[in-house]
Amino acid sequence: MEKFLTYIIVPLAMGCMFFVFLTRERAVQGEQTLIPDDRFEMAMIEVDENQSIIPEDPMQDIPLKNMRDRVILKSFGMMITPQNSPVSPERFHGYHTGVDLEVSEDEKEIRVPVYAVCDGAMIAKERVGGYGGVVVQECVLQDIKMRVIYGHLSLGSIGSNVSDHIMRGEQIGILGSGYSEETDFERKHLHLSFYVKDQRDMRGYVQDQNELSQWVDPCEHIILCGSRRFE
């Protein structure tokens, strides 16, 4: 009897168990492969649509890398006084003609490149009171001829010369060191403004609000401000 159990019943039981396991495994595999073609195509379509919703955005890197969160202190048209200014100490007074693009704590002691926001010729590269180093580029944006002013740059870092053509995305130079002659002793940041008159005017502030009509808000044209995209 013991030999019968050992040589007949035990192998038979093990064979039955293996057969059940194999059958169940095939059933599971069958369930995994039995996905209707239309369901599979729908899944692929959903992935493709999601990828197209969030494309790479090269505009977020001009004129500074990671533009979205840099306009945090002074925006276009903001009335600034020493009493209400978000910057302390404040030595200016008037309506802000551009936007100030701030640097992070980590960027205060490193080189921060500035990139051209448009295609156009450099028409000025000089030191200006209130800015330190300044570059002015002449461009056409949305069919409007503009002068783009980049303020608080290190003049020594600017490789191009007046009359040179600069392409959008091309590095112009680097931001000047904070509280030095490069920034006219202002904090390290980029002042960016778009001037629409065909004449020289580098003022960072105007005293009459009506004069703001000579400038346009950079956030309405090509740079990223907050979570919005403008071109």
PyMOL commands that set and color helices and strands:
alter all, ss='L'
color gray80, all
select helices_A, chain A and resi 2-33+37-53+58-61+67-69+105-107+155-157+181-183+209-214+218-220
alter helices_A, ss='H'
color red, helices_A
select strands_A, chain A and resi 79-80+94-96+99-102+113-115+120-128+132-141+144-153+165-166+171-174+189-195+205-206+215-216
alter strands_A, ss='S'
color yellow, strands_A
deselect
rebuild
show_as cartoon
